[in-house]
Amino acid sequence: MAKVTTRPSINDVDYLKIAHTAAVAIDDIIVINGRVLVSLGDYAANEAGLYAYGADNITGPKEAPLVINPGDTLYWDATNAVLTKTATANTKCAICKEASASADTTVVFDLCNEINL
């Protein structure tokens, strides 16, 4: 499963308490009900756990080669387990915080699944 590196504390994230059908580890990315979520712990399949849907300054895998600039809207490509700027067949979920060059394999972003993203 794709992983991100989260920097915020539990007090700095918006989260849901839900059970996922598969086992997950901390910082795994999942998509449930059209929302990109980040696991805040290690959970067995069908175990209720905390999943962030809003958090700042996360570093995650990105499509390469691709230049991403601050302010760009990002989408989760579940097939390739990367963030991308391609909307088609992907889930809108984030805004880029720091420039990411074509050869970079990661991008810093704010996870923001709000309706007005």
N, C-alpha and C positions, 0 to 999 in steps of 0.2 A: 504494500500500500504506500502511496506517496506520503511524504512527511514534510512538515514545515518546522521552522524554529520560532517558537513564540517567545516574546520578551515581556509581555505584560503580566501583572499579578492577577489573581482571580477577581480582585476588586475592580480591575480595569477592563473587564470583558463583559459582553452581553452573552448570556448562555441559556441553553435549554436543558432540561433533564429529560432524557429519552432513552429508550432501549433500541439498539441497532441489532439487526439480524445476524451480523457477523462479529467476530472478536476484533477488537481494535486496540492499538497501543497509543500512548500519549503522543500528540501531534499528528496523528493520522488524519487525512482529509477524507470526508465522506459527503455524499449528496443524499439528502432526505427531503422529500416534498418540494423539490426544486430549489433547495437551499444548500449552499456549501457550508459545511460545518467542520470544525477542528476539534478532535478529541482532547479533553483536558485531563485524561487519565487512561489507565489500562483497564479495559472492560471485556468480560466474556460475552459471547453471543447472547443476545436477549437480556443482558444485564443493564439496568438503568444506570446512566452515567451523565456527566456534564459535557456539553458540546458547545463551543463558542460559535456564535453567528456574527459577532461584532468584536473586533479587537484591532489594536493599533500596532504598527511596527513589527510585522511578521515577515520572516524571510522564507520564501518557498521556491520550488522548482519552476522554471519557465521554459517556454518553447525557445529553441535555438536553431538556427540563427534568427534573432528577432530583437530589434531595438525597442525598448519600452521607456517612455519618458514620464516624469512626474505629472500626475493628473490624468494619465491614460486610464480608461476603464479596462478592467481585466475580467476574463472569463475562465472558468475551470473546464479544462478538457479532460474529462474522466477517462476517455479511451487511452490517451497518452500520459495521463497523470502529470499535467503541467498547466501553468497559467499561460494564457495567450491573449492577444487582442482580437482574435477571431470570434465573432458572436455566433455564427452558424453552428448549430448542433452542440453548443457549449452553454454553461450556466454562468450568468452574470453574477459577480460576487465581490469585486474589490476595486480599489483605486491605487495606482502606483504612487509610491512615496519618494523613491530615489531612482535616478537614471540607471538603466541596465543596458549595457552594450550588447551588440549582436552575439559575441562569443560567450557572454556570461551565461551561467547555468541557473542562476537564482535572481530573484527580484524582491525588493522590500515593498510591502503593500499594507494597506488597511483593509481588513476583512469587513465588509459592510453590506449585509444582505437586506438593508432597508429598502422599502418600496421605491423610494426616489433616487436610488443609486444612479 
